Amino acid sequence: KEPGEYKDFHYEPNVQQYQNGSLGFTHISKDSEGQYLCEAKNNIGTGVSKVIFLRVNAPAHFVQKSKQVQVVKGEQAHLQCAANGDTPMQISWKIGGQHILKEGRSTLALAIVFLTRAF
């Protein structure tokens, strides 16, 4: 959210407002991230308000858990690693414990020269 943009609190099953005015979140997601404006007022004097920025940290996770790619010997294969999460994120490729690409690339194109094991 941009500065000055606040989230209006509406009833949501994963958000609870307690008697003391605080909010409780269960099963929080990146959609909940943003600036929240809390306002308090009574019949004595003017009301007060406070802005609280809620940041939701998301660990790296794969969009697609597992995938098997089949290719004909001599053809090209494209292996894609789609991961979501907070940045900066580092993606690396290994085969047999050895790095095969520079960090940061998430797509690998291979020319299949020989196969040692077929699935």
N, CA, C and O atoms as a Tinker XYZ file with bonds, in Angstrom:
   476  protein
     1  N      0.838000   -1.189000    0.000000    73     2
     2  CA     0.000000    0.000000    0.000000    64     1     3
     3  C      0.879000    1.246000    0.000000    63     2     4     5
     4  O      1.978000    1.251000    0.553000    81     3
     5  N      0.378000    2.286000   -0.622000    73     3     6
     6  CA     1.086000    3.561000   -0.659000    64     5     7
     7  C      0.904000    4.291000    0.674000    63     6     8     9
     8  O     -0.080000    4.061000    1.377000    81     7
     9  N      1.862000    5.182000    1.029000    73     7    10
    10  CA     1.698000    5.961000    2.258000    64     9    11
    11  C      0.375000    6.721000    2.229000    63    10    12    13
    12  O      0.015000    7.306000    1.208000    81    11
    13  N     -0.336000    6.711000    3.333000    73    11    14
    14  CA    -1.615000    7.396000    3.407000    64    13    15
    15  C     -2.792000    6.514000    3.025000    63    14    16    17
    16  O     -3.942000    6.898000    3.239000    81    15
    17  N     -2.527000    5.339000    2.463000    73    15    18
    18  CA    -3.607000    4.412000    2.137000    64    17    19
    19  C     -3.774000    3.454000    3.309000    63    18    20    21
    20  O     -2.833000    2.761000    3.694000    81    19
    21  N     -4.956000    3.421000    3.862000    73    19    22
    22  CA    -5.206000    2.584000    5.023000    64    21    23
    23  C     -6.149000    1.457000    4.655000    63    22    24    25
    24  O     -6.926000    1.563000    3.705000    81    23
    25  N     -6.074000    0.397000    5.402000    73    23    26
    26  CA    -7.003000   -0.715000    5.218000    64    25    27
    27  C     -8.193000   -0.482000    6.140000    63    26    28    29
    28  O     -8.025000   -0.326000    7.349000    81    27
    29  N     -9.381000   -0.459000    5.577000    73    27    30
    30  CA   -10.578000   -0.389000    6.408000    64    29    31
    31  C    -10.788000   -1.754000    7.037000    63    30    32    33
    32  O    -10.652000   -2.787000    6.381000    81    31
    33  N    -11.120000   -1.742000    8.311000    73    31    34
    34  CA   -11.357000   -3.005000    8.993000    64    33    35
    35  C    -12.801000   -3.412000    8.776000    63    34    36    37
    36  O    -13.727000   -2.723000    9.203000    81    35
    37  N    -12.976000   -4.518000    8.119000    73    35    38
    38  CA   -14.282000   -5.141000    7.946000    64    37    39
    39  C    -14.185000   -6.507000    8.600000    63    38    40    41
    40  O    -13.092000   -7.025000    8.832000    81    39
    41  N    -15.324000   -7.073000    8.888000    73    39    42
    42  CA   -15.293000   -8.400000    9.488000    64    41    43
    43  C    -14.664000   -9.384000    8.514000    63    42    44    45
    44  O    -15.093000   -9.502000    7.366000    81    43
    45  N    -13.672000  -10.068000    8.974000    73    43    46
    46  CA   -13.047000  -11.154000    8.230000    64    45    47
    47  C    -12.877000  -12.301000    9.217000    63    46    48    49
    48  O    -12.580000  -12.069000   10.389000    81    47
    49  N    -13.063000  -13.539000    8.755000    73    47    50
    50  CA   -12.983000  -14.665000    9.694000    64    49    51
    51  C    -11.613000  -14.828000   10.348000    63    50    52    53
    52  O    -11.518000  -15.423000   11.422000    81    51
    53  N    -10.548000  -14.313000    9.725000    73    51    54
    54  CA    -9.213000  -14.491000   10.301000    64    53    55
    55  C     -8.759000  -13.277000   11.109000    63    54    56    57
    56  O     -7.611000  -13.231000   11.551000    81    55
    57  N     -9.641000  -12.291000   11.311000    73    55    58
    58  CA    -9.288000  -11.087000   12.074000    64    57    59
    59  C    -10.310000  -10.907000   13.192000    63    58    60    61
    60  O    -11.517000  -11.018000   12.981000    81    59
    61  N     -9.791000  -10.624000   14.387000    73    59    62
    62  CA   -10.677000  -10.411000   15.528000    64    61    63
    63  C    -10.300000   -9.110000   16.210000    63    62    64    65
    64  O     -9.121000   -8.849000   16.450000    81    63
    65  N    -11.302000   -8.286000   16.525000    73    63    66
    66  CA   -11.060000   -7.074000   17.296000    64    65    67
    67  C    -11.426000   -7.360000   18.745000    63    66    68    69
    68  O    -12.550000   -7.762000   19.047000    81    67
    69  N    -10.456000   -7.146000   19.643000    73    67    70
    70  CA   -10.658000   -7.418000   21.058000    64    69    71
    71  C    -11.276000   -6.209000   21.756000    63    70    72    73
    72  O    -11.325000   -5.118000   21.188000    81    71
    73  N    -11.745000   -6.404000   22.986000    73    71    74
    74  CA   -12.397000   -5.324000   23.735000    64    73    75
    75  C    -11.463000   -4.150000   23.983000    63    74    76    77
    76  O    -11.917000   -3.011000   24.082000    81    75
    77  N    -10.166000   -4.411000   24.083000    73    75    78
    78  CA    -9.219000   -3.315000   24.315000    64    77    79
    79  C     -8.875000   -2.573000   23.021000    63    78    80    81
    80  O     -8.069000   -1.643000   23.036000    81    79
    81  N     -9.486000   -2.983000   21.895000    73    79    82
    82  CA    -9.274000   -2.292000   20.627000    64    81    83
    83  C     -8.218000   -2.907000   19.741000    63    82    84    85
    84  O     -8.130000   -2.556000   18.564000    81    83
    85  N     -7.414000   -3.811000   20.265000    73    83    86
    86  CA    -6.353000   -4.399000   19.443000    64    85    87
    87  C     -6.939000   -5.418000   18.468000    63    86    88    89
    88  O     -8.036000   -5.937000   18.671000    81    87
    89  N     -6.183000   -5.691000   17.411000    73    87    90
    90  CA    -6.594000   -6.670000   16.413000    64    89    91
    91  C     -5.758000   -7.926000   16.562000    63    90    92    93
    92  O     -4.570000   -7.861000   16.878000    81    91
    93  N     -6.379000   -9.055000   16.335000    73    91    94
    94  CA    -5.676000  -10.334000   16.316000    64    93    95
    95  C     -5.885000  -10.985000   14.961000    63    94    96    97
    96  O     -7.008000  -11.028000   14.458000    81    95
    97  N     -4.818000  -11.490000   14.369000    73    95    98
    98  CA    -4.872000  -12.130000   13.054000    64    97    99
    99  C     -4.533000  -13.610000   13.200000    63    98   100   101
   100  O     -3.606000  -13.969000   13.926000    81    99
   101  N     -5.277000  -14.460000   12.518000    73    99   102
   102  CA    -4.921000  -15.869000   12.405000    64   101   103
   103  C     -4.757000  -16.171000   10.925000    63   102   104   105
   104  O     -5.440000  -15.580000   10.089000    81   103
   105  N     -3.872000  -17.071000   10.605000    73   103   106
   106  CA    -3.613000  -17.447000    9.212000    64   105   107
   107  C     -3.359000  -16.204000    8.358000    63   106   108   109
   108  O     -4.010000  -16.004000    7.333000    81   107
   109  N     -2.422000  -15.385000    8.782000    73   107   110
   110  CA    -2.156000  -14.118000    8.099000    64   109   111
   111  C     -1.499000  -14.365000    6.743000    63   110   112   113
   112  O     -0.760000  -15.335000    6.570000    81   111
   113  N     -1.773000  -13.485000    5.788000    73   111   114
   114  CA    -1.189000  -13.602000    4.450000    64   113   115
   115  C     -0.634000  -12.247000    4.031000    63   114   116   117
   116  O     -0.829000  -11.244000    4.717000    81   115
   117  N      0.064000  -12.228000    2.889000    73   115   118
   118  CA     0.622000  -10.976000    2.375000    64   117   119
   119  C     -0.481000   -9.965000    2.078000    63   118   120   121
   120  O     -0.226000   -8.761000    2.086000    81   119
   121  N     -1.701000  -10.431000    1.818000    73   119   122
   122  CA    -2.819000   -9.520000    1.546000    64   121   123
   123  C     -3.143000   -8.647000    2.754000    63   122   124   125
   124  O     -3.728000   -7.576000    2.599000    81   123
   125  N     -2.776000   -9.085000    3.941000    73   123   126
   126  CA    -3.053000   -8.320000    5.163000    64   125   127
   127  C     -2.031000   -7.218000    5.397000    63   126   128   129
   128  O     -2.229000   -6.360000    6.258000    81   127
   129  N     -0.944000   -7.233000    4.642000    73   127   130
   130  CA     0.111000   -6.236000    4.833000    64   129   131
   131  C     -0.390000   -4.849000    4.452000    63   130   132   133
   132  O     -1.119000   -4.691000    3.473000    81   131
   133  N      0.004000   -3.848000    5.230000    73   131   134
   134  CA    -0.371000   -2.472000    4.905000    64   133   135
   135  C     -0.453000   -1.607000    6.145000    63   134   136   137
   136  O     -0.094000   -2.024000    7.246000    81   135
   137  N     -0.936000   -0.384000    5.937000    73   135   138
   138  CA    -1.076000    0.572000    7.021000    64   137   139
   139  C     -2.492000    0.496000    7.584000    63   138   140   141
   140  O     -3.478000    0.560000    6.850000    81   139
   141  N     -2.561000    0.360000    8.872000    73   139   142
   142  CA    -3.845000    0.317000    9.565000    64   141   143
   143  C     -3.970000    1.578000   10.405000    63   142   144   145
   144  O     -3.027000    1.968000   11.094000    81   143
   145  N     -5.122000    2.210000   10.350000    73   143   146
   146  CA    -5.389000    3.419000   11.121000    64   145   147
   147  C     -6.319000    3.054000   12.270000    63   146   148   149
   148  O     -7.432000    2.572000   12.061000    81   147
   149  N     -5.844000    3.290000   13.474000    73   147   150
   150  CA    -6.640000    3.037000   14.672000    64   149   151
   151  C     -7.121000    4.387000   15.200000    63   150   152   153
   152  O     -6.318000    5.293000   15.423000    81   151
   153  N     -8.415000    4.516000   15.397000    73   151   154
   154  CA    -8.980000    5.760000   15.917000    64   153   155
   155  C     -9.691000    5.469000   17.237000    63   154   156   157
   156  O    -10.392000    4.466000   17.369000    81   155
   157  N     -9.502000    6.351000   18.201000    73   155   158
   158  CA   -10.165000    6.219000   19.504000    64   157   159
   159  C    -10.831000    7.542000   19.849000    63   158   160   161
   160  O    -10.224000    8.604000   19.703000    81   159
   161  N    -12.066000    7.482000   20.302000    73   159   162
   162  CA   -12.760000    8.711000   20.705000    64   161   163
   163  C    -13.788000    8.382000   21.775000    63   162   164   165
   164  O    -14.282000    7.259000   21.877000    81   163
   165  N    -14.085000    9.384000   22.554000    73   163   166
   166  CA   -15.153000    9.288000   23.547000    64   165   167
   167  C    -15.832000   10.651000   23.622000    63   166   168   169
   168  O    -15.579000   11.511000   22.778000    81   167
   169  N    -16.676000   10.857000   24.603000    73   167   170
   170  CA   -17.418000   12.122000   24.709000    64   169   171
   171  C    -16.611000   13.234000   25.358000    63   170   172   173
   172  O    -17.118000   14.340000   25.542000    81   171
   173  N    -15.360000   12.955000   25.706000    73   171   174
   174  CA   -14.530000   13.960000   26.363000    64   173   175
   175  C    -13.388000   14.319000   25.424000    63   174   176   177
   176  O    -12.532000   13.476000   25.156000    81   175
   177  N    -13.352000   15.517000   24.930000    73   175   178
   178  CA   -12.256000   15.963000   24.067000    64   177   179
   179  C    -12.359000   15.410000   22.652000    63   178   180   181
   180  O    -13.357000   14.804000   22.261000    81   179
   181  N    -11.288000   15.642000   21.904000    73   179   182
   182  CA   -11.255000   15.183000   20.517000    64   181   183
   183  C    -10.673000   13.779000   20.449000    63   182   184   185
   184  O     -9.986000   13.333000   21.368000    81   183
   185  N    -10.950000   13.103000   19.368000    73   183   186
   186  CA   -10.436000   11.749000   19.189000    64   185   187
   187  C     -8.958000   11.747000   18.840000    63   186   188   189
   188  O     -8.389000   12.773000   18.465000    81   187
   189  N     -8.359000   10.598000   18.967000    73   187   190
   190  CA    -6.948000   10.422000   18.612000    64   189   191
   191  C     -6.851000    9.276000   17.609000    63   190   192   193
   192  O     -7.736000    8.426000   17.515000    81   191
   193  N     -5.756000    9.280000   16.870000    73   191   194
   194  CA    -5.556000    8.195000   15.905000    64   193   195
   195  C     -4.082000    7.829000   15.844000    63   194   196   197
   196  O     -3.206000    8.608000   16.219000    81   195
   197  N     -3.842000    6.637000   15.366000    73   195   198
   198  CA    -2.481000    6.122000   15.277000    64   197   199
   199  C     -2.407000    5.224000   14.049000    63   198   200   201
   200  O     -3.323000    4.447000   13.781000    81   199
   201  N     -1.306000    5.337000   13.305000    73   199   202
   202  CA    -1.092000    4.490000   12.132000    64   201   203
   203  C     -0.103000    3.393000   12.509000    63   202   204   205
   204  O      0.952000    3.661000   13.084000    81   203
   205  N     -0.456000    2.167000   12.179000    73   203   206
   206  CA     0.432000    1.029000   12.423000    64   205   207
   207  C      0.648000    0.316000   11.098000    63   206   208   209
   208  O     -0.309000   -0.069000   10.426000    81   207
   209  N      1.914000    0.144000   10.728000    73   207   210
   210  CA     2.224000   -0.582000    9.492000    64   209   211
   211  C      2.452000   -2.045000    9.841000    63   210   212   213
   212  O      3.299000   -2.371000   10.673000    81   211
   213  N      1.698000   -2.913000    9.207000    73   211   214
   214  CA     1.845000   -4.354000    9.406000    64   213   215
   215  C      2.636000   -4.921000    8.239000    63   214   216   217
   216  O      2.207000   -4.843000    7.088000    81   215
   217  N      3.787000   -5.490000    8.544000    73   215   218
   218  CA     4.618000   -6.135000    7.523000    64   217   219
   219  C      4.519000   -7.635000    7.737000    63   218   220   221
   220  O      4.711000   -8.129000    8.848000    81   219
   221  N      4.220000   -8.350000    6.668000    73   219   222
   222  CA     4.103000   -9.804000    6.726000    64   221   223
   223  C      5.292000  -10.398000    5.989000    63   222   224   225
   224  O      5.410000  -10.249000    4.772000    81   223
   225  N      6.166000  -11.064000    6.713000    73   223   226
   226  CA     7.341000  -11.691000    6.103000    64   225   227
   227  C      6.958000  -13.063000    5.572000    63   226   228   229
   228  O      6.361000  -13.876000    6.279000    81   227
   229  N      7.311000  -13.306000    4.312000    73   227   230
   230  CA     6.970000  -14.582000    3.682000    64   229   231
   231  C      8.241000  -15.342000    3.333000    63   230   232   233
   232  O      9.066000  -14.835000    2.573000    81   231
   233  N      8.418000  -16.548000    3.871000    73   231   234
   234  CA     9.597000  -17.340000    3.525000    64   233   235
   235  C      9.500000  -17.838000    2.084000    63   234   236   237
   236  O      8.422000  -17.858000    1.490000    81   235
   237  N     10.624000  -18.229000    1.546000    73   235   238
   238  CA    10.642000  -18.774000    0.184000    64   237   239
   239  C      9.828000  -20.062000    0.138000    63   238   240   241
   240  O      9.931000  -20.918000    1.017000    81   239
   241  N      9.022000  -20.175000   -0.901000    73   239   242
   242  CA     8.271000  -21.410000   -1.112000    64   241   243
   243  C      8.039000  -21.583000   -2.607000    63   242   244   245
   244  O      7.984000  -20.610000   -3.359000    81   243
   245  N      7.906000  -22.825000   -3.018000    73   243   246
   246  CA     7.716000  -23.122000   -4.429000    64   245   247
   247  C      6.249000  -23.030000   -4.809000    63   246   248   249
   248  O      5.370000  -23.466000   -4.066000    81   247
   249  N      6.000000  -22.457000   -5.976000    73   247   250
   250  CA     4.649000  -22.360000   -6.502000    64   249   251
   251  C      4.145000  -23.754000   -6.850000    63   250   252   253
   252  O      3.014000  -24.116000   -6.525000    81   251
   253  N      4.991000  -24.531000   -7.513000    73   251   254
   254  CA     4.662000  -25.910000   -7.865000    64   253   255
   255  C      5.639000  -26.807000   -7.116000    63   254   256   257
   256  O      6.852000  -26.670000   -7.275000    81   255
   257  N      5.127000  -27.714000   -6.310000    73   255   258
   258  CA     5.981000  -28.520000   -5.438000    64   257   259
   259  C      6.975000  -29.389000   -6.194000    63   258   260   261
   260  O      8.175000  -29.326000   -5.927000    81   259
   261  N      6.503000  -30.187000   -7.121000    73   259   262
   262  CA     7.380000  -31.134000   -7.792000    64   261   263
   263  C      6.915000  -31.309000   -9.223000    63   262   264   265
   264  O      5.720000  -31.256000   -9.514000    81   263
   265  N      7.859000  -31.516000  -10.102000    73   263   266
   266  CA     7.508000  -31.691000  -11.503000    64   265   267
   267  C      8.523000  -32.615000  -12.150000    63   266   268   269
   268  O      9.718000  -32.538000  -11.868000    81   267
   269  N      8.043000  -33.478000  -13.008000    73   267   270
   270  CA     8.925000  -34.372000  -13.753000    64   269   271
   271  C      8.920000  -33.909000  -15.201000    63   270   272   273
   272  O      7.858000  -33.705000  -15.790000    81   271
   273  N     10.107000  -33.744000  -15.773000    73   271   274
   274  CA    10.243000  -33.320000  -17.162000    64   273   275
   275  C     10.823000  -34.477000  -17.955000    63   274   276   277
   276  O     11.838000  -35.058000  -17.570000    81   275
   277  N     10.181000  -34.807000  -19.055000    73   275   278
   278  CA    10.688000  -35.861000  -19.928000    64   277   279
   279  C     11.105000  -35.223000  -21.243000    63   278   280   281
   280  O     10.441000  -34.317000  -21.748000    81   279
   281  N     12.214000  -35.707000  -21.791000    73   279   282
   282  CA    12.741000  -35.143000  -23.028000    64   281   283
   283  C     13.391000  -36.254000  -23.838000    63   282   284   285
   284  O     13.896000  -37.232000  -23.287000    81   283
   285  N     13.370000  -36.091000  -25.135000    73   283   286
   286  CA    14.011000  -37.051000  -26.032000    64   285   287
   287  C     15.497000  -36.738000  -26.093000    63   286   288   289
   288  O     15.885000  -35.572000  -26.168000    81   287
   289  N     16.323000  -37.762000  -26.060000    73   287   290
   290  CA    17.770000  -37.602000  -26.116000    64   289   291
   291  C     18.140000  -36.756000  -27.335000    63   290   292   293
   292  O     17.653000  -36.987000  -28.442000    81   291
   293  N     19.007000  -35.776000  -27.106000    73   291   294
   294  CA    19.450000  -34.876000  -28.168000    64   293   295
   295  C     18.620000  -33.605000  -28.271000    63   294   296   297
   296  O     19.028000  -32.654000  -28.938000    81   295
   297  N     17.447000  -33.574000  -27.613000    73   295   298
   298  CA    16.591000  -32.389000  -27.636000    64   297   299
   299  C     16.949000  -31.476000  -26.467000    63   298   300   301
   300  O     17.776000  -31.822000  -25.623000    81   299
   301  N     16.321000  -30.320000  -26.432000    73   299   302
   302  CA    16.570000  -29.354000  -25.373000    64   301   303
   303  C     15.484000  -29.473000  -24.302000    63   302   304   305
   304  O     14.323000  -29.734000  -24.614000    81   303
   305  N     15.866000  -29.283000  -23.055000    73   303   306
   306  CA    14.913000  -29.309000  -21.940000    64   305   307
   307  C     14.965000  -27.971000  -21.217000    63   306   308   309
   308  O     16.028000  -27.362000  -21.101000    81   307
   309  N     13.826000  -27.518000  -20.735000    73   307   310
   310  CA    13.745000  -26.277000  -19.955000    64   309   311
   311  C     13.236000  -26.628000  -18.563000    63   310   312   313
   312  O     12.127000  -27.140000  -18.409000    81   311
   313  N     14.043000  -26.353000  -17.567000    73   311   314
   314  CA    13.662000  -26.586000  -16.174000    64   313   315
   315  C     13.431000  -25.229000  -15.533000    63   314   316   317
   316  O     14.317000  -24.374000  -15.551000    81   315
   317  N     12.256000  -25.027000  -14.971000    73   315   318
   318  CA    11.934000  -23.742000  -14.370000    64   317   319
   319  C     11.684000  -23.912000  -12.884000    63   318   320   321
   320  O     11.003000  -24.842000  -12.452000    81   319
   321  N     12.247000  -22.998000  -12.114000    73   319   322
   322  CA    12.099000  -23.008000  -10.664000    64   321   323
   323  C     11.359000  -21.729000  -10.277000    63   322   324   325
   324  O     11.974000  -20.667000  -10.177000    81   323
   325  N     10.063000  -21.819000  -10.062000    73   323   326
   326  CA     9.262000  -20.653000   -9.700000    64   325   327
   327  C      9.071000  -20.640000   -8.189000    63   326   328   329
   328  O      8.393000  -21.502000   -7.630000    81   327
   329  N      9.673000  -19.655000   -7.539000    73   327   330
   330  CA     9.579000  -19.537000   -6.088000    64   329   331
   331  C      9.004000  -18.177000   -5.723000    63   330   332   333
   332  O      9.295000  -17.175000   -6.376000    81   331
   333  N      8.197000  -18.146000   -4.690000    73   331   334
   334  CA     7.646000  -16.900000   -4.161000    64   333   335
   335  C      8.170000  -16.684000   -2.754000    63   334   336   337
   336  O      8.590000  -17.624000   -2.080000    81   335
   337  N      8.138000  -15.430000   -2.319000    73   335   338
   338  CA     8.578000  -15.069000   -0.980000    64   337   339
   339  C      9.165000  -13.677000   -1.005000    63   338   340   341
   340  O      9.237000  -13.037000   -2.054000    81   339
   341  N      9.585000  -13.213000    0.155000    73   339   342
   342  CA    10.171000  -11.879000    0.237000    64   341   343
   343  C     11.517000  -11.830000   -0.459000    63   342   344   345
   344  O     12.243000  -12.822000   -0.522000    81   343
   345  N     11.831000  -10.662000   -0.975000    73   343   346
   346  CA    13.136000  -10.431000   -1.583000    64   345   347
   347  C     14.038000   -9.800000   -0.533000    63   346   348   349
   348  O     13.533000   -9.209000    0.422000    81   347
   349  N     15.326000   -9.904000   -0.673000    73   347   350
   350  CA    16.019000  -10.600000   -1.764000    64   349   351
   351  C     15.935000  -12.116000   -1.588000    63   350   352   353
   352  O     15.984000  -12.638000   -0.474000    81   351
   353  N     15.807000  -12.797000   -2.714000    73   351   354
   354  CA    15.735000  -14.252000   -2.714000    64   353   355
   355  C     16.838000  -14.765000   -3.631000    63   354   356   357
   356  O     17.065000  -14.216000   -4.709000    81   355
   357  N     17.503000  -15.792000   -3.210000    73   355   358
   358  CA    18.561000  -16.388000   -4.021000    64   357   359
   359  C     18.091000  -17.745000   -4.517000    63   358   360   361
   360  O     17.598000  -18.573000   -3.752000    81   359
   361  N     18.257000  -17.950000   -5.814000    73   359   362
   362  CA    17.914000  -19.234000   -6.421000    64   361   363
   363  C     19.189000  -19.828000   -6.976000    63   362   364   365
   364  O     19.931000  -19.158000   -7.692000    81   363
   365  N     19.446000  -21.077000   -6.652000    73   363   366
   366  CA    20.640000  -21.731000   -7.185000    64   365   367
   367  C     20.263000  -23.109000   -7.708000    63   366   368   369
   368  O     19.294000  -23.720000   -7.256000    81   367
   369  N     21.036000  -23.577000   -8.656000    73   367   370
   370  CA    20.828000  -24.890000   -9.271000    64   369   371
   371  C     22.022000  -25.769000   -8.954000    63   370   372   373
   372  O     23.170000  -25.332000   -9.040000    81   371
   373  N     21.742000  -27.014000   -8.586000    73   371   374
   374  CA    22.806000  -27.979000   -8.308000    64   373   375
   375  C     22.455000  -29.301000   -8.964000    63   374   376   377
   376  O     21.285000  -29.637000   -9.144000    81   375
   377  N     23.480000  -30.032000   -9.311000    73   375   378
   378  CA    23.308000  -31.414000   -9.738000    64   377   379
   379  C     24.446000  -32.192000   -9.096000    63   378   380   381
   380  O     25.612000  -31.826000   -9.244000    81   379
   381  N     24.119000  -33.240000   -8.400000    73   379   382
   382  CA    25.134000  -34.000000   -7.687000    64   381   383
   383  C     25.865000  -33.169000   -6.652000    63   382   384   385
   384  O     27.044000  -33.407000   -6.388000    81   383
   385  N     25.175000  -32.184000   -6.052000    73   383   386
   386  CA    25.781000  -31.345000   -5.026000    64   385   387
   387  C     26.638000  -30.211000   -5.556000    63   386   388   389
   388  O     27.170000  -29.430000   -4.767000    81   387
   389  N     26.788000  -30.097000   -6.865000    73   387   390
   390  CA    27.633000  -29.064000   -7.472000    64   389   391
   391  C     26.768000  -27.985000   -8.119000    63   390   392   393
   392  O     25.793000  -28.288000   -8.806000    81   391
   393  N     27.136000  -26.713000   -7.891000    73   391   394
   394  CA    26.428000  -25.598000   -8.530000    64   393   395
   395  C     26.674000  -25.645000  -10.034000    63   394   396   397
   396  O     27.792000  -25.903000  -10.480000    81   395
   397  N     25.620000  -25.394000  -10.812000    73   395   398
   398  CA    25.780000  -25.419000  -12.266000    64   397   399
   399  C     25.426000  -24.097000  -12.924000    63   398   400   401
   400  O     25.635000  -23.945000  -14.128000    81   399
   401  N     24.898000  -23.134000  -12.176000    73   399   402
   402  CA    24.558000  -21.814000  -12.714000    64   401   403
   403  C     24.956000  -20.738000  -11.728000    63   402   404   405
   404  O     25.138000  -20.998000  -10.539000    81   403
   405  N     25.089000  -19.515000  -12.245000    73   403   406
   406  CA    25.285000  -18.382000  -11.356000    64   405   407
   407  C     23.975000  -18.115000  -10.638000    63   406   408   409
   408  O     22.903000  -18.390000  -11.177000    81   407
   409  N     24.050000  -17.577000   -9.417000    73   407   410
   410  CA    22.849000  -17.300000   -8.636000    64   409   411
   411  C     21.990000  -16.257000   -9.330000    63   410   412   413
   412  O     22.490000  -15.384000  -10.039000    81   411
   413  N     20.697000  -16.367000   -9.112000    73   411   414
   414  CA    19.766000  -15.374000   -9.623000    64   413   415
   415  C     18.946000  -15.849000  -10.798000    63   414   416   417
   416  O     17.834000  -15.360000  -10.998000    81   415
   417  N     19.451000  -16.786000  -11.586000    73   415   418
   418  CA    18.683000  -17.287000  -12.719000    64   417   419
   419  C     17.721000  -18.361000  -12.228000    63   418   420   421
   420  O     18.070000  -19.186000  -11.384000    81   419
   421  N     16.517000  -18.339000  -12.763000    73   419   422
   422  CA    15.537000  -19.318000  -12.304000    64   421   423
   423  C     15.110000  -20.287000  -13.395000    63   422   424   425
   424  O     14.282000  -21.165000  -13.149000    81   423
   425  N     15.660000  -20.145000  -14.595000    73   423   426
   426  CA    15.345000  -21.066000  -15.683000    64   425   427
   427  C     16.626000  -21.708000  -16.166000    63   426   428   429
   428  O     17.649000  -21.038000  -16.305000    81   427
   429  N     16.574000  -22.987000  -16.419000    73   427   430
   430  CA    17.742000  -23.727000  -16.874000    64   429   431
   431  C     17.399000  -24.405000  -18.188000    63   430   432   433
   432  O     16.416000  -25.141000  -18.271000    81   431
   433  N     18.204000  -24.160000  -19.215000    73   431   434
   434  CA    18.021000  -24.830000  -20.504000    64   433   435
   435  C     19.158000  -25.818000  -20.679000    63   434   436   437
   436  O     20.328000  -25.451000  -20.575000    81   435
   437  N     18.820000  -27.057000  -20.942000    73   435   438
   438  CA    19.821000  -28.107000  -21.083000    64   437   439
   439  C     19.711000  -28.752000  -22.452000    63   438   440   441
   440  O     18.611000  -29.007000  -22.941000    81   439
   441  N     20.837000  -29.012000  -23.059000    73   439   442
   442  CA    20.860000  -29.847000  -24.255000    64   441   443
   443  C     21.213000  -31.242000  -23.773000    63   442   444   445
   444  O     22.308000  -31.459000  -23.252000    81   443
   445  N     20.319000  -32.172000  -23.935000    73   443   446
   446  CA    20.521000  -33.526000  -23.430000    64   445   447
   447  C     21.477000  -34.258000  -24.362000    63   446   448   449
   448  O     21.148000  -34.544000  -25.513000    81   447
   449  N     22.646000  -34.551000  -23.854000    73   447   450
   450  CA    23.660000  -35.243000  -24.636000    64   449   451
   451  C     23.609000  -36.730000  -24.347000    63   450   452   453
   452  O     23.685000  -37.548000  -25.264000    81   451
   453  N     23.482000  -37.086000  -23.076000    73   451   454
   454  CA    23.369000  -38.495000  -22.717000    64   453   455
   455  C     22.496000  -38.615000  -21.480000    63   454   456   457
   456  O     22.355000  -37.663000  -20.712000    81   455
   457  N     21.930000  -39.753000  -21.298000    73   455   458
   458  CA    21.114000  -40.025000  -20.127000    64   457   459
   459  C     21.775000  -41.122000  -19.318000    63   458   460   461
   460  O     22.169000  -42.158000  -19.854000    81   459
   461  N     21.893000  -40.885000  -18.025000    73   459   462
   462  CA    22.445000  -41.923000  -17.169000    64   461   463
   463  C     21.334000  -42.679000  -16.453000    63   462   464   465
   464  O     21.533000  -43.807000  -16.000000    81   463
   465  N     20.157000  -42.051000  -16.353000    73   463   466
   466  CA    19.043000  -42.689000  -15.679000    64   465   467
   467  C     17.747000  -42.151000  -16.274000    63   466   468   469
   468  O     17.598000  -40.938000  -16.421000    81   467
   469  N     16.835000  -43.004000  -16.610000    73   467   470
   470  CA    15.547000  -42.582000  -17.161000    64   469   471
   471  C     14.452000  -42.904000  -16.166000    63   470   472   473
   472  O     14.550000  -43.880000  -15.422000    81   471
   473  N     13.414000  -42.094000  -16.147000    73   471   474
   474  CA    12.279000  -42.300000  -15.239000    64   473   475
   475  C     11.132000  -42.920000  -15.994000    63   474   476
   476  O     10.077000  -43.177000  -15.414000    81   475
